[in-house]
Amino acid sequence: MEYKTLSKKAKHLMTVTALIQSLLLLAACVAAVIIGDLYGAVKVAVLVSCAVVAIVWAAVFPVLRFKRYKYLITPDRVEIVCGVFFVSRTVVPVNRIHQINVARGPLDTSFGVAKVSVITAGSTAVLRFLDEDKAQELALYLNEKVENKIGGNSDVQ
């Protein structure tokens, strides 16, 4: 089986969130410069440094995050590979899953994506930026696999 990647909707959402984060960083820097007791050249240096960091963050962060995010769903496990600076790989055995949640925030809804939380007794793994339909399909698939492993019924619809 091959790892699956995210849709372009996810990349657009990552870009928007990085832009929001960059704007918040710039606002914090401007506030620090206004409130702080800095002098001419130092003020300019701080503002230019913050602006460069914000631009790089907004331009590079979403591209790397999108490129490195992938997931794999098999009958016996869920794997998630994500990260920008430090890439992590999370493996959740299907027979350890206790609960499956599908959630959407305001930005997620506007971009047509959702996240699936796979909850075990010890931790939670989250598949982010999935298309809404794919997220629902994945939740139902995992629920079916969990039901087959434990041989019970579930109320997930």
Secondary structure as the mmCIF struct_conf table of DSSP 4:
data_model
#
loop_
_struct_conf.conf_type_id
_struct_conf.id
_struct_conf.beg_label_comp_id
_struct_conf.beg_label_asym_id
_struct_conf.beg_label_seq_id
_struct_conf.end_label_comp_id
_struct_conf.end_label_asym_id
_struct_conf.end_label_seq_id
STRN STRN1 LYS A 4 LYS A 4
HELX_RH_AL_P HELX_RH_AL_P1 LYS A 8 ILE A 35
BEND BEND1 GLY A 36 GLY A 36
HELX_RH_AL_P HELX_RH_AL_P2 GLY A 40 ARG A 68
STRN STRN2 LYS A 70 ILE A 73
BEND BEND2 PRO A 75 ASP A 76
STRN STRN3 ARG A 77 CYS A 82
BEND BEND3 VAL A 84 PHE A 86
STRN STRN4 SER A 88 PRO A 93
HELX_RH_3T_P HELX_RH_3T_P1 VAL A 94 ARG A 96
STRN STRN5 ILE A 97 ALA A 103
HELX_RH_AL_P HELX_RH_AL_P3 PRO A 106 PHE A 111
TURN_TY1_P TURN_TY1_P1 GLY A 112 GLY A 112
STRN STRN6 VAL A 113 THR A 120
BEND BEND4 ALA A 121 GLY A 122
STRN STRN7 THR A 124 ASP A 131
HELX_RH_AL_P HELX_RH_AL_P4 GLU A 132 ILE A 150
TURN_TY1_P TURN_TY1_P2 GLY A 151 GLY A 151
#
